[in-house]
Amino acid sequence: MAFESLSEKLGAVFKKLRGKGRLHEADVKEAMREVRLALLEADVSYKVVKDFIKTVTERAVGKEVLESLTPAQMVIKIVNEELTNLMGTTNAKLTIASKPPTVVMLVGLQGSGKTTNGAKLAAYMRKQFGKRPLLVACDIYRPAAIKQLETVGAQLDIPVFQMGTINPVDIAKAGVEHAKKHGNDMVFLDTAGRLHIDEALMDELKQIKSAVNPTEILLVVDAMTGQDAVNVATAFNDALGIDGVLLTKLDGDARGGAALSVRAVTGKPIKFVGTGEKLDQIEPFHPDRMASRILGMGDILTLIEKAERSLDEKKALEMAEKLAKNRFTLTDYLEQMNQLKSMGSLSDIAGMLPGIDAKALAGAAIDDKALARTEAIILSMTPEERENPSILNSSRKKRIAAGSGTQVVDVNRLLKSFEMMQQLTKSMSKGRMPAMFGGMKGFGKGKGRKGLFGF
């Protein structure tokens, strides 16, 4: 999980501050020294850290902070505000052309994830804004680059324009013309990258920019490259004048320094982040929400948006009604777990909930085999048994175990987990979101734990 290491260290610093009650200037400065080390270890640019600590310290040692009733909370509030400012304050959206098509030119080094994440972004714009995107294959150098774009395009049902390995400038121009003729209101140009920045690469990108006059130049950067991501962003910005950054593999970097440095160094906002390998794992970057997650305050807004994209609203409303009437059945239980699975790993979800230790669920995911086993057990029950599992005596459990190819002990484990879920949803039945997440703890499969539902 991104920022995991930084979150832990900052959490320890603020815990110390809270334990002091009244704060003195020396306490704040000592805390800021520890914050400085935490940021540097998270691979944040040295200059960015230096400026950040200076600003926070100046604000935090003010009389109104030190003499307030809750000085530690005031310091945390200041750190939260300055982290948000560091990353850009608000979500920066893609610029949409007044006259279609909107042309988005994707640039970056080889291996940064341009092809896959460009296709993800195209699919996101179609789903969220009703756009009709076209992917254009302008990378004629990397083996199988065109085939890769066609493959992800087919998986996402997005058309791909390609002309083989002719001049990429001609391909870009022809792609935009094709979009105009066929009603595509967004064009994503998948350009070539290199393993390093060189003059030939930049010259080609400048020619494409000059030929098609893109609405937006989006730099795709691998978050796992750390401070090198800042150097790459600076070089591309100096050469092309980028409009924003798409930060990929954020889920794979526990430090997260690139996200905190790129905007501060280049002045260009992070607009989107890739949060996993699946083709729907891309989301807008919200600096305020990310700052909140770094400080362990959760990110409920993103969680709600993620749920709205993944969950069936009609079913959720039906579930809320059932919970209000205290009628949560085994059939509902299975349905909830299937919907939860569609939202990704439990550790990611837990990281968005205030006060939840996401690290405790690190690597946790819904176990497909356990889910299939659970489904087999529930489907081996009669409708009456699913509605009222309290009638399940030993002979019924033996019949269900035999019918589902499991053991009676598995049936008992499922029933115990269901009872836990029932109790949690009873106490949190005022809204559908708590119902969705109340029973997560212990249902993931991770190191040292059993799988979903305790199997």
Buried (B, 14 or more C-beta within 10 A) or exposed (E): BBBBBBBBBBBEBBEBBBEEEEBEEEBBEBBBEBBBEBBBEBBBBEEBBEBBBEBBBEBBBBEEBBEBEEBBBBBBBBBBBBBBBBBBBEBBEBBBBEEBBBBBBBBBBBEBBBBBBBBBBBBBBBEEEEBBBBBBBBBBEBEEBBEBBBBBBEEBEBBBBBBEEEBBBEBBBBBBBBBBEEEBBBBBBBBBBBEEBEEEBBEBBEBBBEBBEBBBBBBBBBBBBBBBBBBBBBBBBEBBEBBBBBBBBBBBBBBBBBBBBBBBBBEBBBBBBBBBEEBBBBBBBBBBBBBBBBBBBBBBEBBEBBBEBBBEEEBBEBBBEBBEEEEBBBBBBBBBBEBBBBBBBBBBBBBBBEEBBBBBBBBBBBBEEBBEBBBBBBBBBEEEBBBEBEEBEEEBBEBBBEEBEBEBEBBBBBBEBBEBBBEBBEEBBEEBBBBBBBBBBBBBBBEEBBBBBBB
